[in-house]
Amino acid sequence: MSHTAIEQTLSVKRFSTYRQAVIAEDGIDRSAKALQLYEWNAELSSRFFFPLHIYEVAMRNAISDAITIRYGQDWPTNTVFQNSLNDSDKGALLSAINRDYQGVGKLLPEMKFVWFENMLTRRHDGRIWKPYIAQAFPNAPTTMTPQDIRKALKEACYIIRKFRNRCGHHEPIFNNATLHDVYPFIVQSLDWRCVHTQQWMNKKQSVTELLANQII
């Protein structure tokens, strides 16, 4: 097998991230090990998609449920809700509605996930999170205030979303500073939403197994 040919196919610049990581670890250039690291990185990205999928769907639904309590079943068309958003989020919502609005169920997957992350900012504490976060996330610690729960969810969501984007664009994740934080954040957020869903996901996932067998 020609490591050089594979490197050329993937692009020397792209492969150099893995090559340099091996050189930094071992002190010498090992093409075969760099390729192993590339394979491991790609496999880990693939394995992450299942828990990322469950997390994103669960969070979209949880946030939608909280908005529904405050603004009604058809909250996307509620002008009071629309006017509570900043200009960017309002524009994104109106754009989605204007394309072909067929109810909340169809709208949710059409909205970028960052829109839902933005719903977890303190801007919405008074209207949504202080009164309703316990209904959307019933298993969150009772020792935490609604603001602290919302802040923890927001911080986790930011890290998870950024990580998901790296996986989706086939970028290196082996050297990501938050690599070992992502899955625990997913577990925590899901646990606060639904213990049964979290346990099912945790049983089916294979991320932790591969994380325990790193190349470098």
DAHU-V801187 format. One record per pair of residues at least 24 apart in sequence whose ideal C-beta (glycine too) atoms are under 10 Angstrom apart, sorted by the first residue. I is the first residue (numbers start at 1). GAP is how many residues later the second one is. Records with the same first field share a line. If there is no record, write none. Layout:
# DAHU-V801187
I = GAP, GAP
This chain:
# DAHU-V801187
1 = 31, 34
2 = 29
3 = 27, 28, 29, 31, 32
4 = 27
6 = 25, 28, 29, 32
7 = 24, 27, 28, 31
10 = 25, 28, 160
14 = 24, 156, 157, 158
17 = 24, 154, 155, 157, 158
18 = 154, 156, 157, 197, 198
20 = 155
21 = 151, 153, 154, 194, 195
22 = 193, 194
24 = 151, 192
25 = 190, 191
26 = 190
33 = 182, 183
34 = 181, 182
35 = 180
36 = 179, 180
37 = 135, 137, 138, 177, 178, 179
38 = 134, 136, 177
39 = 176
40 = 133, 134, 170, 171, 173, 174, 175, 176
41 = 126, 129, 130, 131, 132, 133, 134, 135, 174
42 = 125, 128, 130, 131, 132
43 = 163, 167
44 = 123, 129, 130, 135, 162, 163, 166, 167, 169, 170
45 = 118, 119, 121, 122, 123, 124, 125, 126, 127, 128, 129
46 = 121, 160, 161, 164
47 = 120, 158, 159, 160, 161, 162, 163, 164
48 = 112, 115, 116, 118, 119, 120, 125, 131, 134, 135, 138, 157, 158, 159, 162, 163
49 = 115, 118, 119, 158
50 = 151, 154, 155, 156, 157
51 = 109, 131, 132, 135, 136, 139, 147, 150, 151, 153, 154, 155, 156, 157
52 = 61, 108, 109, 111, 112, 115, 116, 130, 131, 134, 155
53 = 111, 148
54 = 132, 136, 143, 144, 146, 147, 148, 150, 151
55 = 58, 101, 102, 105, 106, 109, 127, 128, 130, 131, 132, 134, 135, 138, 142, 143, 146
56 = 53, 57, 60, 101, 104, 105, 108, 130
57 = 51, 52, 140
58 = 128, 131, 132, 134, 135, 136, 139, 140, 143
59 = 54, 57, 58, 60, 61, 77, 78, 94, 97, 98, 101, 102, 127, 130, 131, 134
60 = 47, 48, 49, 51, 53, 55, 56, 59
61 = 43, 44, 47, 55, 75, 132, 133
62 = 54, 71, 73, 74, 75, 76, 91, 127, 128, 130, 131, 132
63 = 45, 52, 53, 54, 55, 56, 57, 61, 65, 66, 73, 74, 90, 94
64 = 40, 41, 43, 44, 47, 52, 55, 72
65 = 67, 70, 71, 72, 128
66 = 53, 54, 58, 61, 62, 63, 65, 66, 67, 68, 69, 70, 71, 84
67 = 37, 49, 52, 57, 60, 61, 65, 69
68 = 36, 64, 68
69 = 59, 62, 63, 66, 67
70 = 54, 57, 58, 59, 61, 62
71 = 56, 57
73 = 30, 31
74 = 27, 29, 30
75 = 29, 32
76 = 25, 27, 28, 31, 32, 35
77 = 24, 26, 27, 30
80 = 47
81 = 43, 46, 47
84 = 39, 40, 42, 43, 44
85 = 30, 33, 34, 38, 39
86 = 32, 35, 37
88 = 26, 27, 30
89 = 25, 26, 27, 29, 30, 32, 34
92 = 26
112 = 49
113 = 44, 47, 48, 51, 52
114 = 43, 44, 47, 48, 51
116 = 41, 45
117 = 36, 37, 39, 40, 41, 43, 44, 45
118 = 36, 39
119 = 31, 34, 35, 38
120 = 29, 30, 31, 32, 33, 34, 35, 36, 37, 38
121 = 29, 30, 33
122 = 25, 28, 29, 32
124 = 26
125 = 25, 26
129 = 24, 25
133 = 59
136 = 56, 57
137 = 52, 53, 54, 55, 56, 57
138 = 54, 55, 56, 57
139 = 49, 51, 52, 53, 54, 55, 56, 59
140 = 48, 49, 51, 52, 53
141 = 51
144 = 48
149 = 43
152 = 33, 36, 37, 40
153 = 32, 35, 36, 39, 40
155 = 30
156 = 25, 26, 28, 29, 30, 32, 33, 36
157 = 28, 32
158 = 27
159 = 26, 27
160 = 25, 26, 29
174 = 40, 41, 42
175 = 41
179 = 32, 35
180 = 28, 31, 34
182 = 25, 29
183 = 24, 25, 28
184 = 24
